[in-house]
């Protein structure tokens, strides 16, 4: 079941994390995917309950754009377009903190682990990494990823995708 409150809190948590640099929309979507997929594998439930859609550059949360738009309107985040050499980034800046008790200690530990492992990576790297995920690989373009396949990361995939 989708939890908008946790989705918004996760956006803010990632945006305020010292483990994350150059946070743009694409990178944000991939970090949320990796967090939710890891939570399914380790905790038995995803953090946000989000559905993910297969896009060319990797999984995107189904309601992500609408929620970011609402968060911008409410002054919770700011999105700034910046040019970096050969690409443009829509940088996400968290403007508020999250409530302390929205995530369990297990979720915080898992989120921090994912952000430590991937928060300094580029959006391109995370997109390529997400293409190795069976859930993304086997989904049809612009269709939902199967939550059952999210249980299997690239390490568990016998086909070596």
Secondary structure by P-SEA (a helix, b strand, c coil): cccaaaaaaaaaaaaaccccccccaaaaaaaaaaaaaaaaaccccccccbbbbbccccccccaaaaaaaaaaaaccbbbbbbbccccccbbbbbccccccccccaaaaaaaaaaaaacccccaaaaaaaaaaccccccccccccccccccccccccccccc
